[in-house]
Amino acid sequence: MNRGEVWRVRLPFRSGHAQAGDRPAVIVQAEQYGASLTTILTVPFTGQVRAARRFPGTVLVQPDGTNGLTVPSVALVFQLVALDRRDFLMLLGVLDSAALDLVLQELDRLTGR
């Protein structure tokens, strides 16, 4: 599992407004931690494009034939989540470097870096 890969994941149901269920997500964790940690940092996607205008901390990503997305999708960077490896269901594709850079830049802004 590598940074930038888009996977279909299973997000556990939690109270509140957190995303849940099976959906695409992008791995944002650096590869150097992949083998030593039991969880992987991911950013979930939603197909609700309005979320990009409604919430800060989001990035709109278009399907491009390599990322595995089938509709325009919004990376909900503000919903960064650590998932157990067992919650990764299927590799869908890989974000291009420009889209991944936008997601990582938004993550930096959210964390004050």
N, C-alpha and C positions, 0 to 999 in steps of 0.2 A: 504494500500500500504506500503510495507516494503522494507528496503534495501536488495539488492540481488535478488529481483524479476525481472524476464524478462517479459516485456510487449510488445505487438504490439502497437506502438504509431504513431501518426500523427505529423510529424515535419513540421512546416510551411515553405513555400518556401521563401527564402531570397536571396539576391544578393550574389555573390561570390561563394566560394567553400564549403559552409556548407551543410551538409546532409539535405535532404528534403524528404517528402512523407511518406508513411506507411512503417515501418520497426521495427525490434526488438530493444529494448533498455533496459538497466539495471538501476534500481534505485540505486543511491549511497547516497542519503540523509538519515541522521540518523532518526530513527523512532520517536525520541522525538519531531521533528519538523513537523511530518506528519499531525497532527490534526490542528495545528495553522497556517499553511501557505497554500496559495491557489495554489502554484506551487510546483513541485517536481523536484529535481535535478536528471538528467538522463545522461547516456552515450549511444549514439547510436551505433549500430552494422552495419557492412557492410559485405557482402559475398565475397567481393574482397580481397582474402587472400594476394594478393601482397601488400596491404596497410600496412601490418605488417612490411614488409621490407622497404617500401618506406618512411614511416613517423615515426618519434619518437612519443612517447605518445600513443602507441597502445598496446593491449594485444590480442593474439590469443586465442580463446576459442573453444574447440571441442564440438560438440553435444554429450550429454551423457544420453539422455532419461529422464532427470529431468529438464534440463534448457530450454526446448522448442525450442532449435535451431535445424534446420534440416540439416544444412551444417556447415562446419568449418566457423567461423565468427570472425571478428576482432572488438574488442571494441575500438572505436575511442575516447579514453579518452580526447584527446586534443580538442574534439568537445563537451565537457560538456555543457548541455543546461538545462535551467529551463522550464518545460512544465506545462501548465495549466492542471488540473485534467481531463478536458473534452477531452484532446488529448490522453488519455490512452484508447485504444480500447478493448484490451483483454489480460488477464493474460496468458502467455505462459508457465512459469515454474519458477525455482529458480536456480541461480548459486550455485555450490558447494562452500564450504568455501575457498578452495584453489584458485579457479578462482576469487572469489570476492576479496580475499586478494590481488591478483596480480593487479586487477583493482584499488583498493584503494591505493596500494603502488605507482602505476603509477600516480595517481591523486596527491598524496603527492609530488612526484618528480616534477611534472609540476607546482605545486604551491610553491615549494621551502621549503616545510616543512621538 
